[in-house]
Amino acid sequence: MPYPLVVDLDGTLLKSDVLYLSFFSYSKRNVPYVLAPLVWLLQGKALLKSKLAEHAPIDVTVLPYDEKVLSFLKKEKEKNRNIVLATASHITYATQIAEHLSLFDTVMATDSRVNLSAHKKQEALVAEFGDKGFDYIGNSRADLVIWQSARKAYLVNPEQGVEQRAKKNGNVEKVLISRKHALQAWLKALRPHQWLKNLLIFIPLLAAHEFTNLPLATQALLAFLFFSLCASSAYLLNDLVDLEDDMHHTRKKHRPLTSGDLSIKAGAISIPLLFLAAFTGSLLMLPWQFTASLGVYYTLTLLYSFLMKRIAALDIISLAVLYTMRIIAGSFACELVPTFWILAFSMFLFLSLALVKRYAELHDACEKGKTEKTKGRGYFPGDLGIISSLGTASGYLSVMVLALYIQDAKTLTLYSNPEIIWLACPLLLYWISRIWILTHRGHMHDDPVLFAVKDKTSLIVGVLFASVFVFAL
Protein backbone atom coordinates (compact mmCIF):
# COMPACT_ATOMS: atom_id res chain seq x y z
CA MET A 1 0.00 0.00 0.00
CA PRO A 2 1.54 3.40 -1.04
CA TYR A 3 2.35 5.88 1.67
CA PRO A 4 -0.32 8.60 2.06
CA LEU A 5 0.40 11.89 0.33
CA VAL A 6 -0.35 14.91 2.54
CA VAL A 7 -0.88 18.28 0.85
CA ASP A 8 -0.74 21.74 2.34
CA LEU A 9 -3.26 24.32 1.06
CA ASP A 10 -2.05 27.92 1.30
CA GLY A 11 0.88 28.62 -1.02
CA THR A 12 0.95 24.99 -2.16
CA LEU A 13 -2.27 23.62 -3.62
CA LEU A 14 -3.53 27.19 -3.65
CA LYS A 15 -1.30 29.96 -4.98
CA SER A 16 -2.94 32.36 -2.54
CA ASP A 17 -3.77 32.34 1.19
CA VAL A 18 -7.28 31.60 2.48
CA LEU A 19 -6.76 33.57 5.72
CA TYR A 20 -5.97 36.78 3.84
CA LEU A 21 -8.69 36.13 1.27
CA SER A 22 -11.26 35.69 4.03
CA PHE A 23 -10.02 38.79 5.85
CA PHE A 24 -10.41 41.05 2.81
CA SER A 25 -13.72 39.42 1.98
CA TYR A 26 -14.91 40.19 5.51
CA SER A 27 -13.54 43.76 5.39
CA LYS A 28 -15.38 44.52 2.17
CA ARG A 29 -18.68 43.21 3.56
CA ASN A 30 -18.30 44.75 7.02
CA VAL A 31 -16.59 48.13 6.65
CA PRO A 32 -17.93 49.54 9.97
CA TYR A 33 -16.54 46.48 11.82
CA VAL A 34 -13.25 46.18 9.94
CA LEU A 35 -11.26 46.15 13.22
CA ALA A 36 -13.20 43.22 14.68
CA PRO A 37 -10.66 40.63 13.35
CA LEU A 38 -7.96 42.29 15.49
CA VAL A 39 -10.07 41.66 18.58
CA TRP A 40 -10.57 38.02 17.53
CA LEU A 41 -6.84 37.64 16.88
CA LEU A 42 -6.08 38.67 20.48
CA GLN A 43 -8.02 35.57 21.53
CA GLY A 44 -6.02 33.28 19.25
CA LYS A 45 -5.65 32.44 15.57
CA ALA A 46 -8.07 29.54 15.82
CA LEU A 47 -10.89 31.85 16.92
CA LEU A 48 -9.96 34.43 14.26
CA LYS A 49 -10.17 31.84 11.50
CA SER A 50 -13.45 30.45 12.84
CA LYS A 51 -15.05 33.89 12.97
CA LEU A 52 -13.87 34.77 9.46
CA ALA A 53 -15.19 31.47 8.13
CA GLU A 54 -18.52 32.29 9.75
CA HIS A 55 -18.81 35.82 8.36
CA ALA A 56 -16.83 35.71 5.08
CA PRO A 57 -17.91 33.02 2.59
CA ILE A 58 -15.51 32.34 -0.30
CA ASP A 59 -16.36 30.96 -3.73
CA VAL A 60 -13.86 28.07 -3.86
CA THR A 61 -14.61 27.36 -7.53
CA VAL A 62 -12.65 30.43 -8.70
CA LEU A 63 -9.66 30.25 -6.36
CA PRO A 64 -6.18 30.32 -8.00
CA TYR A 65 -5.22 26.66 -7.72
CA ASP A 66 -1.72 25.65 -8.77
CA GLU A 67 -2.18 23.64 -11.96
CA LYS A 68 1.18 21.87 -11.57
CA VAL A 69 0.21 20.64 -8.11
CA LEU A 70 -3.25 19.60 -9.29
CA SER A 71 -1.74 17.66 -12.18
CA PHE A 72 0.69 15.91 -9.82
CA LEU A 73 -2.09 15.01 -7.38
CA LYS A 74 -4.29 13.61 -10.14
CA LYS A 75 -1.50 11.32 -11.30
CA GLU A 76 -0.95 10.11 -7.74
CA LYS A 77 -4.69 9.60 -7.31
CA GLU A 78 -4.68 7.33 -10.36
CA LYS A 79 -2.21 5.12 -8.45
CA ASN A 80 -4.90 4.62 -5.78
CA ARG A 81 -2.88 6.64 -3.34
CA ASN A 82 -4.49 8.04 -0.19
CA ILE A 83 -4.36 11.84 -0.51
CA VAL A 84 -4.85 14.05 2.53
CA LEU A 85 -5.50 17.79 2.67
CA ALA A 86 -3.85 19.11 5.84
CA THR A 87 -4.07 22.86 6.30
CA ALA A 88 -3.96 25.66 8.82
CA SER A 89 -6.99 27.18 7.06
CA HIS A 90 -10.37 26.68 8.68
CA ILE A 91 -12.17 23.38 8.26
CA THR A 92 -15.13 25.14 6.58
CA TYR A 93 -13.03 26.34 3.65
CA ALA A 94 -10.92 23.17 3.53
CA THR A 95 -14.00 20.96 3.28
CA GLN A 96 -15.50 23.09 0.53
CA ILE A 97 -12.25 22.96 -1.45
CA ALA A 98 -11.97 19.18 -1.01
CA GLU A 99 -15.54 18.71 -2.23
CA HIS A 100 -14.91 20.96 -5.22
CA LEU A 101 -11.71 19.20 -6.32
CA SER A 102 -12.80 15.63 -5.49
CA LEU A 103 -9.19 14.55 -4.91
CA PHE A 104 -8.92 14.07 -1.16
CA ASP A 105 -9.71 11.08 1.00
CA THR A 106 -9.24 12.95 4.27
CA VAL A 107 -9.32 16.59 5.40
CA MET A 108 -7.41 17.86 8.44
CA ALA A 109 -7.77 21.57 9.23
CA THR A 110 -8.06 24.30 11.84
CA ASP A 111 -11.19 24.41 13.99
CA SER A 112 -12.34 26.74 16.78
CA ARG A 113 -9.96 25.10 19.27
CA VAL A 114 -6.76 24.17 17.39
CA ASN A 115 -4.84 26.15 14.78
CA LEU A 116 -3.40 23.31 12.71
CA SER A 117 -0.08 24.86 11.76
CA ALA A 118 3.61 23.89 12.10
CA HIS A 119 4.11 21.76 15.24
CA LYS A 120 0.38 21.21 15.72
CA LYS A 121 0.09 19.85 12.20
CA GLN A 122 3.22 17.71 12.64
CA GLU A 123 1.83 16.18 15.82
CA ALA A 124 -1.51 15.44 14.16
CA LEU A 125 0.11 13.80 11.12
CA VAL A 126 2.53 11.70 13.17
CA ALA A 127 -0.34 10.60 15.42
CA GLU A 128 -2.36 9.60 12.34
CA PHE A 129 0.33 8.05 10.10
CA GLY A 130 3.41 7.63 12.27
CA ASP A 131 6.87 9.18 11.97
CA LYS A 132 8.13 8.83 8.37
CA GLY A 133 4.77 7.30 7.53
CA PHE A 134 3.67 9.90 4.99
CA ASP A 135 4.92 12.16 2.19
CA TYR A 136 4.30 15.89 2.50
CA ILE A 137 3.89 18.72 0.00
CA GLY A 138 4.39 22.26 1.33
CA ASN A 139 6.08 25.59 0.70
CA SER A 140 6.76 27.61 3.85
CA ARG A 141 8.99 27.83 6.91
CA ALA A 142 6.12 26.44 8.97
CA ASP A 143 6.42 23.23 6.90
CA LEU A 144 10.08 22.63 7.79
CA VAL A 145 9.22 20.83 11.02
CA ILE A 146 6.68 18.64 9.15
CA TRP A 147 9.21 17.62 6.49
CA GLN A 148 11.43 16.36 9.31
CA SER A 149 8.77 13.78 10.13
CA ALA A 150 7.89 13.00 6.50
CA ARG A 151 9.27 10.12 4.43
CA LYS A 152 9.59 12.30 1.31
CA ALA A 153 9.37 16.07 0.96
CA TYR A 154 7.86 17.87 -2.02
CA LEU A 155 8.38 21.64 -2.27
CA VAL A 156 6.12 24.02 -4.20
CA ASN A 157 7.31 27.58 -4.88
CA PRO A 158 9.32 27.50 -1.62
CA GLU A 159 9.75 30.71 0.35
CA GLN A 160 13.19 32.28 0.37
CA GLY A 161 15.71 30.05 2.19
CA VAL A 162 13.22 27.20 2.70
CA GLU A 163 14.59 24.93 -0.04
CA GLN A 164 18.13 25.04 1.35
CA ARG A 165 16.95 24.25 4.89
CA ALA A 166 14.59 21.50 3.73
CA LYS A 167 17.36 19.75 1.78
CA LYS A 168 19.37 19.35 4.98
CA ASN A 169 16.90 16.61 5.95
CA GLY A 170 17.98 14.63 2.88
CA ASN A 171 14.43 13.67 1.87
CA VAL A 172 13.51 16.30 -0.76
CA GLU A 173 12.04 14.37 -3.68
CA LYS A 174 10.93 17.20 -5.99
CA VAL A 175 10.71 21.00 -6.21
CA LEU A 176 7.84 22.44 -8.27
CA ILE A 177 8.09 26.04 -9.48
CA SER A 178 5.01 27.60 -11.06
CA ARG A 179 4.98 31.17 -9.75
CA LYS A 180 6.18 33.91 -12.13
CA HIS A 181 9.42 35.80 -11.51
CA ALA A 182 8.99 38.16 -8.55
CA LEU A 183 10.15 41.27 -10.44
CA GLN A 184 7.70 40.59 -13.25
CA ALA A 185 4.86 40.16 -10.77
CA TRP A 186 5.75 43.36 -8.89
CA LEU A 187 5.94 45.42 -12.06
CA LYS A 188 2.52 44.22 -13.07
CA ALA A 189 1.02 44.79 -9.61
CA LEU A 190 2.41 48.33 -9.19
CA ARG A 191 1.06 49.19 -12.66
CA PRO A 192 3.76 51.65 -13.79
CA HIS A 193 1.90 51.93 -17.12
CA GLN A 194 -0.91 53.59 -15.16
CA TRP A 195 1.52 56.32 -14.13
CA LEU A 196 0.84 57.86 -17.53
CA LYS A 197 -2.31 59.28 -15.95
CA ASN A 198 -0.11 61.22 -13.53
CA LEU A 199 1.29 63.26 -16.43
CA LEU A 200 -1.79 65.40 -15.75
CA ILE A 201 0.31 66.92 -12.96
CA PHE A 202 2.23 68.85 -15.64
CA ILE A 203 -0.93 70.40 -17.16
CA PRO A 204 -1.02 73.48 -14.85
CA LEU A 205 2.66 74.14 -15.61
CA LEU A 206 2.02 73.96 -19.34
CA ALA A 207 -1.20 75.99 -19.16
CA ALA A 208 0.61 78.77 -17.26
CA HIS A 209 3.42 78.73 -19.89
CA GLU A 210 5.98 78.05 -17.14
CA PHE A 211 7.42 74.88 -18.72
CA THR A 212 10.85 76.55 -19.17
CA ASN A 213 11.00 77.45 -15.46
CA LEU A 214 13.53 74.88 -14.22
CA PRO A 215 12.73 75.09 -10.46
CA LEU A 216 9.00 74.65 -11.15
CA ALA A 217 9.65 71.86 -13.65
CA THR A 218 11.74 70.07 -11.00
CA GLN A 219 8.92 70.39 -8.50
CA ALA A 220 6.50 68.98 -11.06
CA LEU A 221 8.80 66.00 -11.65
CA LEU A 222 9.01 65.31 -7.91
CA ALA A 223 5.25 65.61 -7.67
CA PHE A 224 4.89 63.09 -10.50
CA LEU A 225 7.19 60.64 -8.66
CA PHE A 226 5.43 60.94 -5.29
CA PHE A 227 1.97 60.82 -6.84
CA SER A 228 2.96 57.67 -8.75
CA LEU A 229 4.12 55.95 -5.56
CA CYS A 230 0.88 56.95 -3.88
CA ALA A 231 -1.15 55.71 -6.86
CA SER A 232 0.63 52.33 -6.82
CA SER A 233 -0.21 51.98 -3.13
CA ALA A 234 -3.85 52.69 -4.03
CA TYR A 235 -3.77 50.15 -6.91
CA LEU A 236 -2.52 47.43 -4.54
CA LEU A 237 -5.19 48.30 -2.00
CA ASN A 238 -7.90 48.27 -4.65
CA ASP A 239 -6.70 44.87 -5.90
CA LEU A 240 -6.81 43.42 -2.38
CA VAL A 241 -10.29 44.78 -1.71
CA ASP A 242 -11.47 43.43 -5.08
CA LEU A 243 -9.85 39.99 -4.82
CA GLU A 244 -13.16 38.18 -4.63
CA ASP A 245 -14.76 40.08 -7.53
CA ASP A 246 -11.64 39.94 -9.71
CA MET A 247 -11.49 36.14 -9.47
CA HIS A 248 -14.76 36.07 -11.41
CA HIS A 249 -13.49 38.53 -14.05
CA THR A 250 -12.15 37.22 -17.37
CA ARG A 251 -9.12 39.52 -17.45
CA LYS A 252 -8.64 40.75 -13.87
CA LYS A 253 -8.26 37.21 -12.50
CA HIS A 254 -4.75 37.25 -13.99
CA ARG A 255 -3.60 40.19 -11.85
CA PRO A 256 -0.61 39.19 -9.65
CA LEU A 257 -2.43 39.37 -6.30
CA THR A 258 -5.56 37.68 -7.63
CA SER A 259 -3.72 34.90 -9.47
CA GLY A 260 -1.31 34.25 -6.60
CA ASP A 261 1.81 35.25 -8.56
CA LEU A 262 2.36 37.80 -5.79
CA SER A 263 1.56 36.96 -2.19
CA ILE A 264 -1.27 38.85 -0.51
CA LYS A 265 0.94 39.39 2.53
CA ALA A 266 3.64 41.11 0.45
CA GLY A 267 1.02 43.29 -1.22
CA ALA A 268 -0.54 44.26 2.10
CA ILE A 269 2.83 45.23 3.59
CA SER A 270 3.73 47.31 0.52
CA ILE A 271 0.58 49.45 0.68
CA PRO A 272 1.56 51.56 3.74
CA LEU A 273 5.25 51.57 2.77
CA LEU A 274 4.56 53.10 -0.63
CA PHE A 275 2.15 55.65 0.81
CA LEU A 276 4.56 56.67 3.60
CA ALA A 277 7.39 57.06 1.08
CA ALA A 278 5.21 59.32 -1.08
CA PHE A 279 3.82 61.29 1.86
CA THR A 280 7.19 61.78 3.60
CA GLY A 281 9.01 62.72 0.39
CA SER A 282 6.37 65.28 -0.58
CA LEU A 283 6.28 66.73 2.93
CA LEU A 284 10.04 67.29 2.89
CA MET A 285 10.48 68.50 -0.70
CA LEU A 286 7.23 70.11 -1.90
CA PRO A 287 4.68 72.69 -0.65
CA TRP A 288 2.41 71.41 2.09
CA GLN A 289 -0.62 71.98 -0.14
CA PHE A 290 0.60 69.22 -2.46
CA THR A 291 0.95 66.82 0.48
CA ALA A 292 -2.58 67.74 1.55
CA SER A 293 -3.89 67.04 -1.95
CA LEU A 294 -2.08 63.70 -1.87
CA GLY A 295 -3.88 62.88 1.37
CA VAL A 296 -7.24 63.89 -0.11
CA TYR A 297 -6.57 61.76 -3.21
CA TYR A 298 -5.73 58.72 -1.06
CA THR A 299 -8.76 59.21 1.17
CA LEU A 300 -11.02 59.42 -1.88
CA THR A 301 -9.37 56.27 -3.23
CA LEU A 302 -10.14 54.44 0.02
CA LEU A 303 -13.76 55.57 -0.10
CA TYR A 304 -13.97 54.53 -3.73
CA SER A 305 -12.49 51.08 -3.07
CA PHE A 306 -14.66 50.29 -0.06
CA LEU A 307 -17.89 52.10 -0.87
CA MET A 308 -18.39 54.39 -3.85
CA LYS A 309 -17.42 51.98 -6.63
CA ARG A 310 -20.54 49.93 -5.87
CA ILE A 311 -22.93 52.89 -6.08
CA ALA A 312 -24.18 53.74 -9.59
CA ALA A 313 -23.36 57.30 -10.76
CA LEU A 314 -21.32 58.05 -7.62
CA ASP A 315 -18.55 55.75 -8.87
CA ILE A 316 -18.06 57.56 -12.19
CA ILE A 317 -18.14 60.99 -10.53
CA SER A 318 -15.52 59.70 -8.07
CA LEU A 319 -13.28 58.60 -10.95
CA ALA A 320 -13.61 62.01 -12.61
CA VAL A 321 -12.70 63.72 -9.33
CA LEU A 322 -9.68 61.44 -8.85
CA TYR A 323 -8.41 62.40 -12.32
CA THR A 324 -8.99 66.08 -11.61
CA MET A 325 -7.15 65.76 -8.28
CA ARG A 326 -3.99 65.10 -10.29
CA ILE A 327 -4.33 68.52 -11.94
CA ILE A 328 -5.04 70.18 -8.60
CA ALA A 329 -2.00 68.45 -7.08
CA GLY A 330 0.15 69.64 -9.99
CA SER A 331 -1.01 73.21 -9.38
CA PHE A 332 -0.11 73.00 -5.70
CA ALA A 333 3.27 71.41 -6.42
CA CYS A 334 4.21 74.31 -8.69
CA GLU A 335 2.51 76.92 -6.46
CA LEU A 336 0.07 77.85 -9.21
CA VAL A 337 -3.65 78.55 -8.96
CA PRO A 338 -5.79 75.95 -10.79
CA THR A 339 -8.08 77.84 -13.16
CA PHE A 340 -11.82 77.39 -13.49
CA TRP A 341 -11.39 76.41 -17.14
CA ILE A 342 -8.91 73.59 -16.46
CA LEU A 343 -11.00 72.15 -13.64
CA ALA A 344 -14.28 72.31 -15.58
CA PHE A 345 -12.70 70.87 -18.73
CA SER A 346 -11.08 67.96 -16.87
CA MET A 347 -14.22 67.11 -14.88
CA PHE A 348 -16.40 66.80 -17.98
CA LEU A 349 -13.76 65.03 -20.08
CA PHE A 350 -12.83 62.50 -17.42
CA LEU A 351 -16.46 61.91 -16.50
CA SER A 352 -16.96 60.90 -20.13
CA LEU A 353 -13.95 58.55 -20.00
CA ALA A 354 -15.17 57.03 -16.71
CA LEU A 355 -18.48 56.30 -18.42
CA VAL A 356 -16.56 54.72 -21.33
CA LYS A 357 -14.95 52.40 -18.79
CA ARG A 358 -18.31 51.36 -17.35
CA TYR A 359 -19.90 50.99 -20.79
CA ALA A 360 -17.08 48.66 -21.89
CA GLU A 361 -17.59 46.44 -18.82
CA LEU A 362 -21.35 46.27 -19.33
CA HIS A 363 -21.01 45.65 -23.08
CA ASP A 364 -18.78 42.67 -22.28
CA ALA A 365 -21.45 41.39 -19.85
CA CYS A 366 -24.15 41.78 -22.52
CA GLU A 367 -22.03 39.86 -25.03
CA LYS A 368 -21.92 36.97 -22.54
CA GLY A 369 -25.70 37.04 -22.17
CA LYS A 370 -25.70 38.32 -18.59
CA THR A 371 -28.66 40.30 -17.29
CA GLU A 372 -27.95 40.52 -13.56
CA LYS A 373 -26.14 43.37 -11.81
CA THR A 374 -22.41 43.42 -12.59
CA LYS A 375 -20.42 41.89 -9.71
CA GLY A 376 -18.97 44.57 -7.46
CA ARG A 377 -20.69 47.39 -9.39
CA GLY A 378 -24.04 49.18 -9.26
CA TYR A 379 -25.04 48.68 -12.90
CA PHE A 380 -27.10 46.28 -14.97
CA PRO A 381 -26.32 45.46 -18.63
CA GLY A 382 -29.63 47.18 -19.46
CA ASP A 383 -28.08 50.51 -18.36
CA LEU A 384 -25.96 50.72 -21.54
CA GLY A 385 -28.28 53.23 -23.22
CA ILE A 386 -28.31 55.79 -20.43
CA ILE A 387 -24.56 55.42 -19.83
CA SER A 388 -23.90 56.10 -23.51
CA SER A 389 -26.08 59.22 -23.42
CA LEU A 390 -24.44 60.56 -20.28
CA GLY A 391 -20.96 59.83 -21.60
CA THR A 392 -21.29 61.49 -24.98
CA ALA A 393 -23.03 64.52 -23.44
CA SER A 394 -20.26 64.91 -20.87
CA GLY A 395 -17.58 64.62 -23.57
CA TYR A 396 -19.21 67.30 -25.72
CA LEU A 397 -19.56 69.58 -22.70
CA SER A 398 -15.77 69.47 -22.30
CA VAL A 399 -15.49 70.78 -25.88
CA MET A 400 -17.88 73.61 -25.01
CA VAL A 401 -15.73 74.53 -22.01
CA LEU A 402 -12.68 74.62 -24.31
CA ALA A 403 -14.54 76.91 -26.73
CA LEU A 404 -15.50 79.29 -23.91
CA TYR A 405 -11.91 79.27 -22.66
CA ILE A 406 -10.75 80.67 -25.98
CA GLN A 407 -12.85 83.79 -25.43
CA ASP A 408 -11.67 84.37 -21.85
CA ALA A 409 -9.88 87.69 -21.28
CA LYS A 410 -6.86 86.00 -19.67
CA THR A 411 -6.52 83.61 -22.60
CA LEU A 412 -6.14 86.57 -24.94
CA THR A 413 -3.10 87.70 -22.92
CA LEU A 414 -1.48 84.24 -22.89
CA TYR A 415 -1.60 83.63 -26.65
CA SER A 416 -0.59 85.80 -29.60
CA ASN A 417 -3.12 84.09 -31.87
CA PRO A 418 -5.85 82.65 -29.61
CA GLU A 419 -8.21 82.17 -32.56
CA ILE A 420 -6.00 79.27 -33.72
CA ILE A 421 -7.11 77.31 -30.62
CA TRP A 422 -10.51 76.94 -32.28
CA LEU A 423 -8.89 74.20 -34.38
CA ALA A 424 -8.58 72.14 -31.18
CA CYS A 425 -12.37 71.95 -30.85
CA PRO A 426 -13.07 69.82 -33.96
CA LEU A 427 -10.09 67.62 -33.09
CA LEU A 428 -11.51 66.95 -29.63
CA LEU A 429 -14.99 66.44 -31.03
CA TYR A 430 -13.63 63.87 -33.47
CA TRP A 431 -11.67 62.02 -30.78
CA ILE A 432 -14.55 61.85 -28.30
CA SER A 433 -16.99 60.74 -31.01
CA ARG A 434 -14.58 58.06 -32.24
CA ILE A 435 -13.94 56.77 -28.72
CA TRP A 436 -17.65 56.35 -28.10
CA ILE A 437 -18.28 54.72 -31.48
CA LEU A 438 -15.51 52.19 -30.82
CA THR A 439 -16.87 51.59 -27.33
CA HIS A 440 -20.36 51.02 -28.72
CA ARG A 441 -18.93 48.46 -31.15
CA GLY A 442 -17.20 46.60 -28.31
CA HIS A 443 -13.67 47.50 -29.43
CA MET A 444 -12.73 49.49 -26.35
CA HIS A 445 -10.32 48.35 -23.68
CA ASP A 446 -12.00 48.94 -20.33
CA ASP A 447 -9.40 51.60 -19.51
CA PRO A 448 -9.80 54.34 -22.17
CA VAL A 449 -6.68 56.26 -21.10
CA LEU A 450 -4.42 53.28 -21.76
CA PHE A 451 -6.31 52.58 -24.96
CA ALA A 452 -5.56 56.13 -26.14
CA VAL A 453 -1.85 55.70 -25.40
CA LYS A 454 -1.69 52.57 -27.59
CA ASP A 455 -4.06 53.78 -30.32
CA LYS A 456 -2.29 55.30 -33.34
CA THR A 457 -5.20 57.56 -34.28
CA SER A 458 -5.47 58.88 -30.72
CA LEU A 459 -1.76 59.64 -30.65
CA ILE A 460 -1.96 61.54 -33.96
CA VAL A 461 -4.93 63.55 -32.67
CA GLY A 462 -3.03 64.23 -29.45
CA VAL A 463 0.00 65.58 -31.34
CA LEU A 464 -2.23 67.78 -33.53
CA PHE A 465 -4.13 69.01 -30.45
CA ALA A 466 -0.87 70.01 -28.70
CA SER A 467 0.45 71.59 -31.92
CA VAL A 468 -2.57 73.88 -32.09
CA PHE A 469 -1.68 75.43 -28.73
CA VAL A 470 1.97 75.76 -29.74
CA PHE A 471 1.08 77.61 -32.94
CA ALA A 472 -1.28 79.84 -30.98
CA LEU A 473 1.55 81.15 -28.75
C-alpha positions, 0 to 999 in steps of 0.5 A: 500500500503506497504511503499517504500523500499529505498536501498543504493548502495555502501557497501549495495547492492554492497559490494564494492564502485563504486567511488573507482572502477571508479577511479582505472578503470580511472587510469589504462586507463589514466596513464599519466592523473592519477592526473586529478581526484584530479583537478576535486575533487577540483571543487566538488564531483559531478563533480568528479563523473560525469567525472569518469562516462564519462571516466571510464566505468564499467561492472556492470554484474560482480560487487560483489553484496551482495547476502543476500541483493539481496535475501531480495530485491527479497522477498520484490519485490514479495510483490509488494513493491516499491523498490528505489535505492538511491545512492551517486554514479553517475546516469550513473552507478546507472541506469546501475545497476538497468537495470541489476538487474531489481529490482528497480522501481525508481533510485535516484543518483548523477548527475553533480550538486548534490552529493546525499549523507547524508543530500542531500539524506535525503532531496530528500527522505523526499521530495519524500516520506515524513518523516517516509514515507519509509524504508531505507537499508544502512551501513555507517555513512552517512546513520545515518541522513537518518535512522532518517527520515526512518520508519524502518532501515535495516543495512548491514555490518555496519561500526564500531560504526554505529549499536550502533548509529543507534539503538538509533533511535529505528527503527532498524528492521534488521541487515544483516552481510555477509562480512567475518571476517576482520582479515581473509580478511586482511590475505588473502589480504596481502598474507603472503603465498607469503612471501615464495618468499622472502626467496630468500633474504637468498640465497646470505648468504647461497651461501657465506657460511656465514649462521653461521654469527649471525650479517649477519643472523640477517640483512637477517632476518630484510631484509626479514621482510621489503621486505615482508611488501613492497611486501604486499603493492605491492600486494594490489596496484596490486589488486586495479589496477586489480579490473576490470580484476579480477572481470572477473577471475574465481579465482581472483574474490574472492580476498578480495578487488575484492569481497568486503570482504575488503573495497577498501578505507582500502586497498588504505590507507594501501598501503603507510603505509606498504611501509613507514614502510618497507622503514623507518625500512630498512633505520634505520637498514640496509645498504642504498643499501638495501633500494635503492634496495627496492625502485627499486623493488617497482618502477618496481612493479608500472611499472609492475602493470600499464604498463608492465603486458599488454605487451607480453614478457616484462611482463615475463621478468619483473617478472624474474627481480622482483624475482632476485631483492630479491637476489640482495636485500639480497646481499646488506642487508648482505653487500655481492657482488651478483655473476654473477652465482647467477644472471644468474641462477635466471634470467633464472630459474624465467623467466621459472617460469614466463612463466609457470604462463602465460601458465597456464592462457592461457591453462585455457582460451583454455579449456573454448574455448576462442580465444581472447586476455586474459583480462589485458594481451598481449597474445592470447590462440594461443601463448601456443606453443611459450610460452612452447618453451621459458619456457622450453629453459629458464629452461634448460639454468638455469641448464647449468649455474649451470653446468658452476658454478661448474667449476668456480675457486671460486667454487673450493675454497668454496667446498671440493668436488665440483664434487658432485654438478653435482648431482644437475643438473639432479635433476633440470632437472627433476624438470623443466621437470616435472613442464612443463609437468604438466603445459602442462596437465593443472594441474598447479596452476597459481603460480608455486612457491606456487605450488612447496611449496605444491607439495610433489615431489617438496619438496623432490627434493628441499631437495635432491638439498640442500643436494647435496650442503651440502655434497659438503662442 
